[in-house]
Amino acid sequence: MFVRCNASAIVGIDAVRVEVEANVTPGMGMFLVGLPDNAVRESQERIRSAFVNSDLKMPGKKIVVNLAPADLKKEGSALDLPIAIAILAGSEQISDTLLGQFVIMGELSLDGSVKSIKGALPMAAMAREAGFKGIILPADNASEAAVVDGLAVYGVKNLREATALLSGLLPEPARPAEGGEQGAGTAYAEDFADVKGQSQAKRAMEVAAAGGHNILMIGAPGSGKTMLARRMPTILPPLSLEEALETTKIHSVAGKADCKGGLIVNRPFRSPHHMASPVSLVGGGTSPQPGEISLAHNGILFLDELPEFGRSVLEVLRQPMEEKKVVVSRAKYSVEYPANFTLVAAMNPCPCGFYNHPTKDCVCTQGEVFRYLNRISGPMLDRIDLQIEVTPVAFEDISDSRPAESSASIRERVVAARERQRQRFSHIEGVYTNAMMNSAMIKEFCPLDEQCTALLGRAMERLNLSARAYDRIIKVARTIADLSGEEQIAPTHIAEAIGYRTLDRGNWGR
């Protein structure tokens, strides 16, 4: 008997429909066709054991299973459940009446239980868009998939539950997890109120958060660079529903989502180790997966000890920083992942860490300092809008018992500035912050008067800045004006923006 049921496969961060066709005829053997990988081929033995332990019968006939479209490579073990269901329906052990109404996905254990899978959210979104009534998937993934409105989501714990469901015993559909609603995630363990002193650094972090600008902190060990970076997400605006869905899709595809938690409601903070490879940052691999820069989408990518990262690792960041996406092209596939992240980087000024320290002596030679800082290329530095020095905190500031300004207070100003930018760019698709403006937008939204132009011209000449740096100074000045609630960029805004790029290279061993 020939039957067809519906499954799914992941391409990039989206899901595509896969038809699982089974034909059970007289003969012997089981054959899987349709470009399955090894994990899919191994499903035969998992299905046989699952049938035995679920009191179901593996047909003693010839079974041909086709996974269509045949030119799309099928990867992973999530196709176990739909293949098993198709075989049961083809051997008339269950009815095929309801098969056309559902997308079915799940990995089978040898005892017949159904294990969690990657990509449940994009699969559910695909099922709704394709007009299916519902989706059947592992119980552990049900809350994640249930955030998709207009789709009945049924979580099953084992193969027996799946067969009962397809026989018409439909339970109540799953619901999104409690606390998984958009806008609920504003509680953080860290707070800027814990940071003593560092008023200039905190101001720079506020500007970076308000405009989506990249920021580099240079300072001695123990000056608070990592502490500041880890508190950056606490002053960013809450995720919108669209951002939360997209962020959750990426983490779901990568298997990083808390499948019992529904939507991701806090902005991601990713901090890869400096031994990370280019592929781990960009993504890809034999089975394409999002990398760290895509997992940081709509959030923060923190690179601590920046010069310790390999030169090739840092250079792969240049294109995603500009285009807000990454395209992974290989001989057999090409996938695109979103990468709209804010880069927060930290580094020491020299190998020993105490160059220009107010009280400690540096033991590095000028040549060592020069080589250390030159591990970061000029084009990479050009793409970092704010470059600030983080000085050691004085004892008076550390011992001060008065509370510092909280993250909630700073976030109010950031949200107000972001709202001004949202209104400014409301007619431009894909642009939400000042950091995303191109040259034409800078001319339209950032006009400079004569004083501002003269001030910026002197800075360009004195600091020998590039054309890219010129644009980025204006973008930062636009953000500073937004934080002040002013429509016109003033000389004070330009001066402050220039101040975030004036780490005199001569003072840093260059």
Residue pairs with C-beta under 8 A, 6 or more apart in sequence:
1 23
1 24
1 89
1 90
1 91
1 92
2 21
2 22
2 23
2 24
2 90
3 21
3 22
3 86
3 89
3 90
3 96
3 99
4 19
4 20
4 21
4 22
4 86
4 99
4 100
5 19
5 20
5 22
5 82
5 85
5 86
5 89
5 96
5 99
5 100
5 102
5 104
6 17
6 18
6 19
6 20
6 82
6 99
6 100
6 102
6 103
6 104
6 132
7 17
7 18
7 19
7 20
7 67
7 78
7 79
7 82
7 103
7 104
7 105
8 15
8 16
8 17
8 18
8 103
8 105
8 119
8 123
8 126
8 127
9 15
9 16
9 18
9 72
9 74
9 75
10 16
10 118
10 119
10 122
10 123
10 253
11 72
11 335
12 253
12 288
12 335
12 336
12 337
13 122
13 246
13 249
13 250
13 253
13 290
13 294
13 337
13 338
14 122
14 126
14 249
15 119
15 122
15 123
15 125
15 126
16 72
16 126
17 103
17 126
17 130
18 67
18 68
18 69
18 72
18 74
18 79
19 66
19 67
19 68
20 65
20 66
20 67
20 79
20 82
20 83
20 85
20 86
21 65
21 66
21 67
21 68
21 86
22 63
22 64
22 65
22 66
22 83
22 86
22 87
22 89
22 90
23 63
23 64
23 66
23 90
24 59
24 61
24 62
24 63
24 87
24 90
24 91
25 61
25 62
25 64
26 61
26 62
27 61
27 62
28 60
28 61
28 62
29 62
29 63
30 44
30 62
30 63
30 64
30 65
31 62
31 63
31 64
31 65
32 40
32 41
32 43
32 44
32 65
32 67
32 83
33 64
33 65
33 66
33 67
33 70
34 65
34 66
34 67
34 68
34 69
34 70
34 74
35 67
35 70
35 71
35 72
35 73
35 74
36 67
36 74
36 79
37 73
37 74
37 75
37 76
37 287
39 75
39 76
39 77
40 67
40 74
40 75
40 76
40 77
40 79
42 77
43 77
43 79
43 80
43 83
43 108
46 77
46 80
46 107
46 108
46 109
46 110
47 58
47 80
47 83
47 84
47 87
47 108
48 58
49 110
49 111
50 56
50 80
50 84
50 108
50 109
50 110
50 111
50 112
50 159
51 57
51 58
51 84
51 112
51 159
52 58
53 110
53 111
53 112
54 112
54 158
54 159
54 160
55 160
56 88
56 93
56 159
56 163
57 91
57 93
58 87
59 87
59 90
59 91
61 91
63 87
63 90
65 83
65 86
65 87
67 74
67 79
73 332
73 333
75 287
76 107
76 117
76 118
76 287
77 107
77 108
77 115
77 117
78 105
78 106
78 107
78 117
78 118
78 119
79 105
80 106
80 107
80 108
81 104
81 105
81 106
81 107
81 108
81 114
81 136
81 137
81 159
81 162
82 104
82 105
82 106
84 108
84 159
85 94
85 99
85 104
85 162
85 163
85 166
86 99
88 94
88 163
89 95
89 96
89 99
89 166
93 163
94 163
94 166
94 167
95 166
95 167
95 168
98 166
98 168
99 166
101 132
101 133
101 134
102 127
102 132
102 133
102 134
102 135
102 136
102 154
102 166
103 123
103 124
103 126
103 127
103 130
103 132
103 134
103 135
103 136
104 135
104 136
104 137
104 162
105 117
105 120
105 123
105 135
105 136
105 137
105 138
106 114
106 115
106 117
106 136
106 137
106 138
106 156
106 162
107 114
107 115
107 116
107 117
107 138
108 114
108 115
108 159
109 115
111 158
112 158
112 159
112 160
113 157
113 158
113 159
114 138
114 139
114 156
114 157
114 158
114 159
114 161
114 162
115 138
115 140
116 138
116 140
116 141
116 259
117 137
117 138
117 141
118 252
118 253
118 254
118 255
119 252
119 253
120 137
120 138
120 141
120 144
120 145
120 252
120 259
121 144
121 145
121 147
121 148
121 245
121 248
121 249
121 252
121 257
122 249
122 252
122 253
123 135
123 137
123 145
124 135
124 137
124 145
124 146
124 147
124 148
124 151
124 153
125 148
125 249
127 134
127 135
127 148
127 151
128 148
128 149
128 150
128 151
132 151
133 151
133 152
134 151
134 152
134 153
134 154
134 173
135 145
135 151
135 152
135 153
135 154
136 154
136 156
136 162
136 165
136 166
137 145
137 153
137 154
137 155
137 156
138 155
138 156
138 157
139 155
139 156
139 157
139 174
140 155
140 259
140 260
141 155
141 259
142 153
142 154
142 155
142 174
143 174
143 175
143 176
143 177
143 180
143 259
143 260
143 261
143 262
144 248
144 252
144 257
144 259
144 260
144 261
144 262
145 151
145 153
145 174
146 153
146 173
146 174
146 175
146 176
146 177
146 262
147 176
147 180
147 245
147 248
147 262
147 263
152 173
153 173
153 174
154 165
154 170
154 171
154 173
154 174
155 174
156 162
156 165
165 171
176 262
176 263
177 260
177 261
177 262
179 261
179 262
179 265
180 261
180 262
180 263
180 265
181 262
181 263
181 265
182 238
182 239
182 240
182 241
182 244
182 263
182 265
183 238
183 239
183 265
184 265
185 238
185 239
185 264
185 265
185 266
186 238
186 266
188 231
188 233
188 234
188 266
188 407
190 230
190 231
190 234
190 407
191 231
191 234
191 406
191 407
192 202
192 231
192 234
192 235
192 404
192 405
192 406
192 407
192 410
193 403
193 404
193 405
193 406
193 407
194 227
194 231
194 404
195 202
195 224
195 227
195 228
195 231
195 404
196 393
196 397
196 398
196 400
196 404
197 393
197 394
197 397
197 398
198 224
198 228
198 390
198 393
198 397
200 388
201 217
201 224
201 228
201 388
201 390
202 228
202 405
202 410
204 215
204 386
204 388
204 500
205 215
205 228
205 231
205 232
205 235
206 235
206 410
206 413
206 414
206 483
207 213
207 386
207 476
207 479
207 480
207 483
207 500
208 214
208 215
208 232
208 342
208 344
208 385
208 386
209 232
209 235
209 236
209 342
209 410
209 414
210 413
210 414
210 417
210 418
210 479
210 482
210 483
211 385
211 417
211 421
211 433
211 434
211 435
211 475
211 476
211 478
211 479
211 482
212 342
212 432
212 433
212 434
212 435
212 436
213 342
213 385
213 386
213 434
213 435
213 472
213 475
213 476
213 479
214 321
214 342
214 343
214 344
214 345
214 383
214 384
214 385
214 386
214 435
215 342
215 343
215 344
215 345
215 384
215 385
215 386
215 387
215 388
216 306
216 345
216 346
216 347
216 381
216 384
216 386
216 387
216 388
217 225
217 228
217 229
217 344
217 345
217 346
217 347
217 388
217 389
217 390
218 346
218 347
218 348
218 349
218 387
218 388
218 389
218 390
218 503
218 508
219 225
219 346
219 348
219 349
219 389
219 390
219 391
219 392
220 348
220 349
220 353
220 354
220 357
220 360
220 391
220 392
221 348
221 353
222 392
223 390
223 391
223 392
223 393
224 390
224 393
225 304
225 346
225 390
226 304
226 346
228 390
229 300
229 302
229 304
229 344
229 346
230 269
230 302
231 407
232 269
232 300
232 302
232 342
232 344
233 266
233 267
233 268
233 269
233 299
233 300
234 407
234 411
235 407
235 410
235 411
235 414
236 267
236 299
236 300
236 411
236 414
237 411
237 414
237 415
237 418
238 265
239 247
239 264
239 265
239 266
239 267
239 298
243 298
244 263
244 264
244 265
245 263
246 297
246 298
246 338
247 264
247 267
247 268
247 297
247 298
247 299
248 257
248 262
248 263
248 264
250 290
250 294
250 295
250 297
250 337
250 338
251 257
251 264
251 268
251 295
252 259
253 289
253 290
254 289
254 290
254 294
254 295
256 295
257 264
258 264
267 298
267 299
267 300
268 295
268 296
268 297
268 298
268 299
268 300
269 296
269 299
269 300
269 302
270 292
270 293
270 295
270 296
270 299
270 300
270 301
270 302
270 341
271 302
271 303
271 304
272 280
272 281
272 292
272 301
272 303
274 303
274 304
274 305
274 308
274 309
276 292
276 309
276 313
277 313
278 310
278 312
278 313
278 316
279 285
279 291
280 291
280 292
281 291
281 292
281 293
281 313
281 316
281 317
282 291
282 293
282 316
282 320
282 326
282 328
283 289
283 290
283 291
283 293
283 294
283 326
283 328
283 335
283 337
284 291
284 328
284 330
284 335
288 328
288 333
288 335
290 337
291 326
291 337
292 301
293 301
293 317
293 320
293 326
293 339
293 341
294 326
294 337
294 338
294 339
296 339
296 341
297 337
297 338
297 339
297 340
297 341
298 340
298 341
299 341
299 342
300 341
300 342
300 344
301 341
301 342
301 343
301 344
302 344
302 345
302 346
303 309
303 343
303 344
303 345
303 346
304 345
304 346
305 346
305 347
305 348
306 314
306 345
306 346
306 347
306 376
307 347
307 348
307 372
307 373
307 375
307 376
311 375
311 377
314 376
314 377
314 380
315 377
315 380
317 343
317 380
318 379
318 380
318 383
319 326
320 326
320 339
320 341
321 343
321 383
322 383
323 339
324 338
324 339
324 340
324 430
324 436
325 336
325 337
325 338
325 339
325 340
326 336
326 337
326 339
327 334
327 335
327 336
328 334
328 335
328 336
328 337
342 435
343 384
345 384
346 390
347 376
348 355
349 355
349 356
349 369
349 373
349 508
349 509
350 362
350 364
350 368
350 369
350 372
350 373
350 509
351 364
351 368
351 369
351 372
352 362
352 363
352 364
354 360
354 361
354 362
354 363
355 362
355 364
355 369
355 508
355 509
356 362
356 389
356 507
356 508
357 392
358 391
358 392
359 392
362 369
364 372
364 509
366 509
368 509
369 508
369 509
370 509
370 510
372 509
373 508
373 509
373 510
374 510
381 387
382 466
382 468
382 469
382 472
383 468
383 472
385 435
385 472
385 475
385 476
385 500
385 501
386 476
386 500
386 501
387 500
387 501
387 503
388 500
388 503
389 503
413 483
414 483
416 483
416 485
417 479
417 482
417 483
418 432
418 433
420 482
420 485
421 432
421 433
421 434
421 482
422 432
424 445
425 431
425 432
425 436
425 441
428 441
430 436
431 437
431 441
434 475
434 476
434 478
434 479
434 482
435 475
435 479
437 445
437 446
437 475
437 478
439 471
442 471
442 474
442 475
445 478
446 474
446 475
446 477
446 478
446 489
447 488
447 489
448 456
448 474
448 489
448 494
449 488
451 491
452 477
452 489
452 490
452 491
452 493
452 494
455 491
455 494
455 495
455 498
456 470
456 473
456 474
456 494
456 498
459 465
459 473
459 498
459 502
460 469
460 470
463 498
463 501
463 502
465 473
465 501
469 501
472 501
473 494
473 497
473 498
473 501
474 489
474 494
474 497
476 496
476 497
476 500
477 489
477 493
477 494
477 496
477 497
478 489
478 493
480 493
480 496
480 497
481 487
481 488
481 489
481 490
481 493
484 493
486 493
